[in-house]
Amino acid sequence: MKASSLPLLNVTRKPGRTWALALLTAFLALSVFGGSVVVYSLRQGLNSLESRLGADIIVLPSSAQSKVSFEKLLLQGTTGAFYMDADLVEEIRRAEGVAVAAPQTFLASLKADCCSVKIQVIGMDPETDFIVQPWIEQSYARSLGSLDVAVGCKVEADVGEIIRIYDERCKVVARLAPTGTGLDTAVYCDMATMNALLQAAEGKGVTHKITSDGADTVSAVYVKVREGYSIDQVNNYLNGHLRKATAVRTKSMLTQVSDSLAAVSRTVAGLIGAVWVLALVILLIAYAMMINERRREFAVLRLLGASRRMLGAMALKESFLCGLLGGIGGTGLACLTVFPFTALIESSLGLPYLTPSPGWVAALACLTVLSAAAAGALTSLWAARRLSKTDPGTVLREGV
């Protein structure tokens, strides 16, 4: 028997001991991998929201906050059936310091033939829109035509397919990149298409709080402030001059999200750190007890010519194999726990949540597995070195 085969034999012939040590490292890998994915997904969702939301100010009907909080509207893309006079758009555009004002009209969530979940129809003016249009242009260089729609990434329709909304056949011309918010289930169209959908809804007996021409109402106006002007001053001016409408700075809401995200990150990081410390202590005790029970085995190996370095290397390899097994199991369990429940995590936290790319996940999984294996190996090495300093003759005489 070769000395190099002893670590693998010890691991396979003692399944109870092996699985006990593997479970400890699996718990470590589960917490580290799962926590890291959640925190990174939250940060990625916020970054996507910041890059996609180019507005400095959002103007909404004053009554809207009784139906949905402004923060929820921004962060989760939750819209609803609230409207204000379209004349406010021109009034906003005339305000000093306003560079662009882009209106949007929301249709209450409805069920379309394409999807297993309700979708949100959002009408916009492609000529003035600077929120959605730049994202549409990444995959569709032309303006939206009659009954053309751009869909969020979670809408079950590919480019070129036809989706039916109130029996109107709408052609999907673009799919938008993920945002990690409810806007991923939205359908975007121009106002001509919006009016056609409203008329189709009325023909089916479905009524909305908006006329079928849709020209006299809007749901929100996204405002970009001219360079050199104070966003706060423009925001205060709009709040002081607009009737039945409220202007809200997007930065203030994003700051609240950043604070919430920082709190979540600190909590998760603290839990991961506590798990690391607890797991390392438990592993240290477990390996110390295990190696202490193998004192006679180590003593016999010493008498047969094994050096202290050889014993340390053997213990290191055994613990590395157990840690590797536990790291793979814990990481796999974390994948089964986190990824299938992305929507539940997003809704529970109430924050933008954008799952990382497969490449990033694979890299983190490898790093987690290696870290868990290394943690087990280092704790066992300390215990093995202490035991190797004991005189083998003394150990064997203790059992006589």
C-alpha positions in Angstrom: 0.0 0.0 0.0 1.3 3.4 -0.9 1.4 6.2 1.6 -0.2 8.5 -0.9 -3.3 6.4 -1.0 -3.9 6.5 2.8 -5.9 9.8 2.8 -8.4 8.6 0.3 -8.8 5.2 2.1 -9.3 6.9 5.4 -12.0 9.1 3.9 -13.9 6.3 2.2 -13.6 3.7 5.0 -14.9 6.1 7.7 -18.1 7.4 6.0 -19.7 8.6 9.3 -16.7 10.7 10.2 -16.4 12.0 6.6 -20.0 13.0 6.3 -20.0 14.8 9.7 -17.0 16.9 8.7 -18.5 17.5 5.2 -21.7 18.8 6.7 -19.8 21.3 8.8 -18.1 22.7 5.7 -21.3 22.5 3.7 -23.0 24.8 6.2 -20.1 27.2 5.8 -20.3 27.1 2.0 -24.1 27.5 2.0 -24.0 30.7 4.0 -21.1 32.3 2.2 -22.3 31.5 -1.4 -26.0 32.2 -0.7 -25.4 35.4 1.2 -22.9 36.7 -1.5 -25.3 36.0 -4.3 -28.2 37.9 -2.6 -26.0 40.9 -1.8 -24.5 41.0 -5.3 -27.9 40.7 -6.9 -29.2 43.6 -4.8 -26.3 45.8 -5.8 -26.6 44.8 -9.4 -30.3 45.6 -9.3 -29.6 49.1 -7.9 -26.9 49.8 -10.5 -29.2 48.7 -13.3 -32.0 51.0 -11.9 -29.6 54.0 -11.6 -28.3 53.5 -15.2 -31.8 53.1 -16.6 -33.5 55.9 -14.7 -32.1 59.0 -16.3 -34.7 61.3 -14.8 -33.9 63.9 -12.1 -37.5 64.4 -11.1 -40.7 62.4 -11.4 -44.1 64.2 -11.4 -47.1 62.1 -10.4 -50.7 62.8 -9.5 -51.0 63.8 -5.8 -53.6 61.0 -5.5 -51.2 58.4 -6.7 -49.5 58.0 -3.3 -52.7 56.7 -1.8 -52.6 53.8 -4.3 -48.8 53.1 -4.5 -45.9 54.6 -2.6 -43.5 56.7 -4.8 -40.6 54.5 -3.6 -42.4 51.3 -4.7 -43.2 52.9 -8.0 -39.5 53.6 -8.6 -37.9 50.5 -7.1 -40.3 47.8 -8.1 -41.8 49.3 -11.2 -45.2 49.0 -9.7 -47.6 51.2 -11.5 -51.4 51.6 -11.5 -54.4 53.3 -12.8 -53.8 57.0 -11.7 -53.9 59.9 -14.0 -53.6 63.7 -14.2 -54.3 66.4 -16.8 -52.1 66.2 -19.9 -51.9 70.0 -19.9 -49.5 69.7 -17.0 -46.9 68.3 -19.4 -46.6 71.6 -21.3 -46.7 73.5 -18.1 -43.7 71.4 -16.8 -41.8 71.9 -20.1 -42.2 75.7 -19.8 -40.8 75.7 -16.2 -37.3 77.3 -16.0 -34.6 74.8 -15.7 -36.5 71.9 -17.3 -34.6 70.4 -20.3 -36.9 67.5 -21.2 -40.3 66.3 -19.9 -41.3 62.8 -21.0 -44.9 61.7 -20.2 -46.0 58.1 -19.7 -49.4 56.6 -19.4 -50.1 53.5 -17.4 -52.7 50.9 -18.1 -53.7 48.8 -15.1 -52.2 45.3 -14.9 -54.0 42.9 -17.2 -53.7 39.4 -18.5 -52.4 38.8 -22.0 -52.4 35.6 -24.0 -48.6 35.5 -24.1 -48.0 35.4 -20.4 -48.6 33.4 -17.2 -48.5 36.6 -15.1 -50.2 39.9 -15.5 -48.5 42.5 -17.6 -48.4 46.3 -17.3 -48.9 48.4 -20.5 -47.0 51.7 -20.5 -47.6 54.2 -23.2 -45.0 56.8 -24.1 -44.0 59.4 -26.6 -40.9 58.0 -28.5 -40.0 61.5 -29.6 -39.4 62.9 -26.1 -38.9 59.8 -24.0 -35.4 59.4 -22.6 -36.2 56.6 -20.1 -37.2 53.6 -22.2 -36.4 54.7 -25.7 -32.5 54.4 -25.3 -33.0 50.8 -24.1 -35.3 50.0 -27.0 -32.7 51.4 -29.4 -30.1 48.9 -28.2 -32.0 46.2 -30.1 -34.4 48.1 -32.4 -33.1 51.2 -34.2 -36.5 52.5 -35.5 -39.4 54.1 -33.7 -42.3 52.0 -32.5 -45.0 51.8 -35.1 -48.7 51.1 -34.8 -49.3 48.0 -32.6 -45.5 47.6 -32.2 -44.4 46.9 -28.6 -41.2 46.5 -26.7 -41.4 43.9 -23.8 -39.6 43.4 -20.6 -37.3 40.4 -20.2 -39.9 38.4 -18.2 -42.6 38.7 -20.8 -42.9 35.3 -22.6 -42.6 36.5 -26.1 -39.6 36.8 -28.5 -38.9 39.5 -31.0 -41.1 39.0 -34.1 -43.9 37.1 -32.2 -47.4 38.4 -31.9 -49.0 38.9 -28.5 -52.8 39.5 -28.0 -53.9 42.3 -25.7 -57.7 42.8 -25.6 -57.6 40.7 -28.8 -55.4 43.3 -30.5 -52.5 41.7 -32.3 -49.3 43.5 -31.1 -45.9 42.7 -32.7 -42.9 42.4 -30.4 -40.1 44.4 -32.0 -37.7 44.6 -29.0 -36.9 42.9 -25.7 -35.4 45.0 -22.9 -32.5 44.1 -20.7 -33.3 43.0 -17.1 -33.8 45.6 -14.5 -34.6 43.5 -11.4 -37.9 45.3 -10.9 -41.5 44.8 -11.9 -40.8 46.7 -15.1 -39.4 43.4 -16.5 -43.1 42.3 -16.9 -44.1 45.6 -18.7 -45.1 46.2 -22.3 -44.1 49.5 -23.8 -45.9 51.1 -26.8 -46.5 54.6 -28.3 -49.6 56.5 -27.6 -51.3 55.5 -30.9 -51.0 51.8 -29.8 -52.2 52.7 -26.3 -55.3 54.4 -27.7 -56.0 51.3 -29.9 -55.8 49.1 -26.8 -58.1 51.3 -24.9 -60.7 51.2 -27.7 -60.4 47.4 -27.9 -60.9 47.2 -24.2 -64.0 49.3 -24.4 -65.3 47.1 -27.2 -64.9 44.1 -24.8 -66.7 45.9 -22.0 -63.6 46.6 -20.0 -63.5 50.2 -18.7 -60.5 52.2 -17.5 -60.2 55.6 -15.8 -59.1 57.1 -19.0 -60.9 58.0 -22.3 -60.4 55.9 -25.4 -58.4 58.6 -27.1 -56.0 58.9 -24.1 -54.9 62.3 -25.2 -56.1 64.3 -22.2 -54.4 62.3 -19.4 -51.0 61.1 -18.4 -49.8 59.0 -15.4 -46.3 60.4 -14.8 -43.9 62.9 -16.3 -40.1 62.2 -16.1 -38.1 65.4 -16.0 -34.4 66.0 -16.8 -33.1 69.3 -15.4 -30.9 71.6 -17.6 -27.2 71.7 -16.8 -26.4 74.5 -14.4 -29.7 74.5 -12.7 -30.4 73.1 -9.2 -32.5 70.0 -9.1 -33.9 71.0 -5.7 -34.9 74.4 -6.9 -36.7 73.0 -10.0 -38.3 70.4 -7.9 -39.5 73.0 -5.4 -40.8 75.2 -8.2 -42.8 72.4 -9.7 -44.3 71.5 -6.3 -45.3 75.2 -5.8 -46.9 75.7 -9.2 -48.4 72.4 -10.2 -52.0 71.7 -9.2 -53.0 68.2 -8.0 -49.5 66.9 -8.8 -46.4 66.1 -6.8 -42.8 66.3 -8.0 -40.3 63.9 -6.4 -36.5 63.8 -6.7 -35.4 60.4 -7.9 -32.0 60.8 -6.1 -33.7 61.1 -2.7 -35.5 57.8 -3.4 -32.3 56.1 -4.7 -30.5 57.3 -1.6 -33.1 55.6 0.6 -32.6 52.5 -1.5 -28.9 52.7 -1.1 -29.3 53.1 2.7 -31.6 50.1 2.8 -29.2 48.1 0.6 -26.3 49.1 2.8 -28.2 47.9 5.9 -29.0 44.6 4.2 -25.4 44.2 3.1 -24.1 44.8 6.6 -26.5 42.4 8.1 -25.7 39.6 5.6 -21.9 40.3 5.9 -22.2 40.2 9.7 -24.1 36.9 9.5 -21.5 35.5 7.1 -18.7 36.6 9.3 -20.4 35.0 12.4 -20.9 31.8 10.5 -17.3 31.7 9.4 -16.1 32.2 13.0 -18.5 29.6 14.4 -17.8 27.1 11.7 -14.0 27.5 12.0 -14.2 27.0 15.8 -16.4 23.9 15.4 -14.2 22.5 12.7 -11.1 23.1 14.9 -12.7 21.3 17.8 -14.0 18.5 15.6 -10.6 17.9 13.9 -8.9 18.0 17.3 -11.2 15.4 18.7 -11.0 13.2 15.6 -7.2 13.3 15.5 -6.9 12.7 19.2 -8.9 9.5 18.7 -6.4 8.5 16.1 -3.4 8.9 18.4 -2.5 5.2 18.3 -2.8 5.2 14.5 -0.5 8.1 14.1 1.9 6.6 16.6 2.1 3.3 14.7 2.8 5.3 11.5 5.6 7.2 13.2 7.2 3.9 14.3 6.9 2.6 10.7 8.9 5.5 9.5 6.4 8.2 8.8 7.8 11.7 9.5 5.9 14.5 11.2 5.6 16.2 7.8 4.1 13.1 6.3 1.5 12.8 9.0 0.6 16.5 8.7 0.3 16.1 4.9 -2.0 13.1 5.3 -4.3 14.9 7.7 -4.3 17.9 5.4 -5.3 15.8 2.4 -8.0 14.0 4.3 -9.6 17.3 5.6 -9.2 18.9 2.2 -11.2 16.0 0.6 -13.9 16.3 3.3 -14.0 20.1 2.9 -14.2 19.7 -0.9 -17.1 17.4 -0.6 -18.9 19.7 1.9 -18.1 22.8 -0.2 -19.6 21.2 -3.3 -22.7 20.0 -1.4 -23.2 23.3 0.4 -22.8 25.4 -2.8 -25.2 23.2 -4.7 -27.8 23.4 -1.9 -27.4 27.2 -1.9 -28.1 27.2 -5.7 -31.3 25.2 -5.1 -32.3 27.5 -2.3 -31.6 30.9 -3.9 -32.1 30.8 -7.7 -35.6 29.1 -7.9 -36.9 31.6 -5.4 -35.6 34.8 -7.0 -39.1 36.4 -7.3 -39.9 35.6 -3.7 -36.7 37.1 -2.5 -37.2 40.2 -4.6 -40.8 40.7 -3.3 -39.8 40.0 0.3 -36.9 42.5 0.3 -38.8 45.1 -1.7 -35.6 46.1 -3.5 -34.4 45.8 -7.1 -32.9 42.3 -7.5 -31.0 41.3 -10.5 -29.5 37.8 -10.7 -25.8 37.8 -11.7 -24.5 36.2 -14.9 -23.7 32.5 -15.1 -20.0 33.3 -15.4 -20.0 35.3 -12.1 -22.0 32.5 -10.4 -19.6 29.9 -11.6 -16.5 31.9 -10.4 -18.1 32.5 -7.0 -19.0 28.8 -6.7 -15.4 27.7 -7.4 -14.1 30.3 -4.9 -16.5 29.2 -2.2 -15.7 25.5 -2.6 -12.0 26.1 -2.5 -12.4 28.4 0.5 -14.4 25.8 2.4 -11.9 23.1 1.6 -9.0 25.3 2.6 -10.7 26.2 5.9 -11.1 22.5 6.8 -7.6 21.7 5.8 -6.0 24.5 7.9 -7.9 23.6 11.0 -7.0 20.0 10.8 -3.3 20.8 10.1 -3.1 22.7 13.4 -4.5 19.7 15.3 -2.3 17.2 13.5 0.9 19.2 14.2 0.1 19.2 17.9 -0.4 15.4 17.9 2.7 14.7 15.8 4.9 16.2 18.6 3.8 13.5 21.0 6.2 10.6 21.6 4.8 7.5 19.8 6.1 5.1 22.4 4.3 7.0 25.1 1.1 6.9 23.2 1.3 3.1 22.5 2.1 2.4 26.2 -1.0 4.2 27.3 -3.2 1.6 25.6 -1.4 -1.4 27.3 
